[in-house]
Amino acid sequence: MALREYRTDAAVAANEAVSQTSSPAYWVCLALLLATLVLAVRIASLW
């Protein structure tokens, strides 16, 4: 397709970001990050 020749770097990066968010590892890392933040907030609230 001729339109694929004119894709910008931003469009390529956005497409790669979408494919990364569909991977299970992305969601596992995101869940771990969220759990870490929640734990930090709970510890800070005890002080």
Residue, then its C-alpha position, 0 to 999 in steps of 0.5 A: m500500500a502506498l500510504r505505508e511509505y509516508r508513515t511518520d516516526a510517531a505513527v510507527a512508535a504509536n503502532e509499536a506501543v499498541s502492540q506492546t500493550s497487548s502483551p501479557a508481560y506489559w500487564v504483569c509489570l503494570a500490576l506489579l507497579l500498581a501494587t508497589l505504589v499501593l503498598a508505599v501509600r499504605i506504609a506512608s499512611l502509618w507514619 
